[in-house]
Amino acid sequence: MTTTAVTFRKVKDAQPMGEYKPTAVDEAKKTADFRILSMGSGRHNSIAWRDGRRENVTSRELAKLQKSHTWATDF
C-alpha cells in the first residue's frame, strides 16, 4: 500500500460569522408576489404570498399564477 502526502493551501477567507450581506437572490425573493416553497403532485405545490399567507395549489393553478404574478423559488 502506498501513501500520498496532501498539502492544503488557503486561497480565500470565508465570510465572517454574523456578518450576512444580502444578495440579489434575497432581494428577488423579497419583492416577488409569491414564493414557491415546495412542489409535488396534486395539490402539493405550496406557495407563500408576500403578505404572509400560505396556500396549496394544483400544478394548473400554479402555472396560471406564474403567468400573472412575479414569483421566486424558496428552495
C-alpha positions as CSV (number, residue, x, y, z in Angstrom):
1,M,0.0,0.0,0.0
2,T,1.4,3.4,-0.9
3,T,0.6,6.6,0.9
4,T,0.4,10.1,-0.7
5,A,1.0,13.3,1.1
6,V,-1.5,16.1,0.6
7,T,-1.0,19.8,1.2
8,F,-3.9,22.2,1.6
9,R,-3.3,25.9,0.8
10,K,-5.8,28.5,1.9
11,V,-6.8,30.7,-1.0
12,K,-9.8,32.7,0.3
13,D,-11.3,33.6,3.7
14,A,-14.9,32.7,4.4
15,Q,-17.4,35.4,5.2
16,P,-17.1,36.2,8.9
17,M,-19.8,34.7,11.1
18,G,-22.6,37.1,12.0
19,E,-22.0,39.5,9.1
20,Y,-24.5,38.4,6.5
21,K,-24.7,40.5,3.4
22,P,-28.0,40.2,1.4
23,T,-27.6,39.1,-2.2
24,A,-29.6,39.7,-5.4
25,V,-31.4,36.5,-4.8
26,D,-32.6,37.7,-1.4
27,E,-33.9,40.9,-3.0
28,A,-35.8,39.0,-5.7
29,K,-37.5,36.8,-3.1
30,K,-38.5,39.8,-1.0
31,T,-40.0,41.7,-4.0
32,A,-41.8,38.7,-5.6
33,D,-45.6,38.5,-5.3
34,F,-45.2,34.9,-4.1
35,R,-42.5,32.3,-3.4
36,I,-42.8,28.6,-4.3
37,L,-42.0,26.7,-1.1
38,S,-42.3,23.1,-2.4
39,M,-43.6,21.2,-5.4
40,G,-45.3,17.9,-5.7
41,S,-48.2,16.2,-7.3
42,G,-51.9,17.0,-6.8
43,R,-52.4,20.0,-4.5
44,H,-48.9,19.6,-3.1
45,N,-47.5,22.8,-4.5
46,S,-47.0,25.1,-1.6
47,I,-46.7,28.9,-2.1
48,A,-46.3,31.8,0.3
49,W,-47.7,35.2,-0.7
50,R,-45.8,38.4,0.1
51,D,-48.3,39.3,2.8
52,G,-47.5,36.0,4.7
53,R,-50.5,33.9,3.5
54,R,-49.6,30.3,2.6
55,E,-51.6,28.3,0.1
56,N,-51.5,24.8,-1.5
57,V,-52.3,24.9,-5.3
58,T,-52.6,22.5,-8.1
59,S,-50.0,22.5,-10.9
60,R,-52.5,24.1,-13.2
61,E,-53.3,26.9,-10.7
62,L,-49.5,27.4,-10.1
63,A,-48.9,27.8,-13.9
64,K,-51.7,30.5,-14.1
65,L,-50.3,32.3,-11.1
66,Q,-46.8,32.3,-12.5
67,K,-48.1,34.0,-15.7
68,S,-49.9,36.7,-13.9
69,H,-47.6,37.4,-10.9
70,T,-43.9,37.8,-10.1
71,W,-42.5,34.8,-8.3
72,A,-39.4,33.2,-7.0
73,T,-38.4,29.7,-5.6
74,D,-37.6,29.4,-2.0
75,F,-35.8,26.0,-2.0
